[in-house]
Amino acid sequence: MAPVLIYDGDCGFCTASARLAAERIAPGLRIVESHRADLPPGLRARARDEVLLAHPDGRRVWGGADAVAVLLTAGPRPALRPVGALMRAPGLRELSGLAYRWVARNRHRMPGGTASCGVPRAG
């Protein structure tokens, strides 16, 4: 069984990023658009704001920068494991989270991004 990356399928940048992850970072990774995933309400709400990585057994789910770090750390590419470990290191974990949230807020401006990539935030 492979981990599952759940992403915003309406966003071109997110779709391209998920495909890159499945093709180059973790071959065999399953990718699923968030609106097609069978998620409980709490995870469905999180999936509107961040990418999710579900452990193959479904008992553990990481979101945002932690999802990216776990994918890099546990993935089959040894050269990427130190990057994932650094992303989870004290101090750098917070920085990784800030960087992830900045990209998420600006994904409509990223390569492949479109106006549909912008996510309106609740007040």
N, C-alpha and C positions, 0 to 999 in steps of 0.2 A: 504494500500500500504506500502511496506517495502522499506527502503533505498537499494541502489545497490552499491556493492563493485566491482570495476573494477580492475582487476589484470593481471599480465603477466602469461598467461596460459602455456607458453613455459618453465617456470621456476618451477622446482620442489619445491623449498623453498617457492616461492610465492603461488603456488597452495596449499601446505600444510597449509600455514598461512591463506589463504582465507577460506579454509575448517574449520580450527580451529575457526576462527571468526564466521562463520555461525553456527557451531555446539555448541560452548561453550560460546562465548562472547555475541553474539546477535542472538539467535535462530530466524529464520524467515528472517534473512538478505538474500537478493538475491546476489549471486556472479556470475559475468560474466567475461569471459576471454576478455582481451582488444581487441584481434583481431576479436572477435565475436560481440563486442559492436558497436552500431550505433552511432559513435561520430563525432562531427564536427572537422575539421582539427586542431584547437587549442587544444582541449582536447585529440585528438589522439596523438599529439606530447607530451603532458604532460604524457599520459599513458605509453609512452615508458620509462619514468624516475621515475615514482612514482605511487603508488596505488592511486586510486581515489574513493571517496565516494560521490555518488549522492543522494541528498535529494529525497524523494519519488515523489515530484512534478516536479523534474528535473530542478528547477530554481536555485539550489545552488549546487556547487561541491567543495569539499575540496580535497586537495592532500597531499601525504606524511604524515609527522607526524601530521599535522592538521587533516587529515582523520582519523587516528588512535585515536587521542584525542576526536574528535567528536563522533566517534563510541562508545568509552568507556563512555563518558559523557552522551550521549543520549540513550545508550543501556538499555536493561531491567535488567541488573545486578547492583543493587545498590552498591555493594562492589567495583565495578570498576569505579564508577563515580568520586570519589576523584582523582584517578590516571589520568583520562582524564582531570580533571580540573587543576591539577598540570602541566600537559603537556602544557597547554595553558596559564599558569601564566607568567607574565613578568619575563624575565631572563631564566626561565625554558623552555619557548617556543623555544628560540634560541638553548638551549642545546638539547631539544628533536629533533629539526630539524637537528642538527649536528649528533646526534646518528642515526637518520633515514637514513640520507645520507650515513653514514659509513656502515650501514647494507646493504643498496641498492648497494653500490659499491662492497661489499664483499659477496653478497648473494650466489655466486657460491661456497663459502667456508662454508656456513651454513649447518646445518643438512638438508638433502634432496636436497641440491644444486648440480647441475651438471655443466659441462662446458657450456651448453646452457643457464645457468642462467646469465652468464657474459654478460653485455651489453656494446658493444663498444661505446665509447664517441666520439662525433665530436671534431676534433682538437682543 
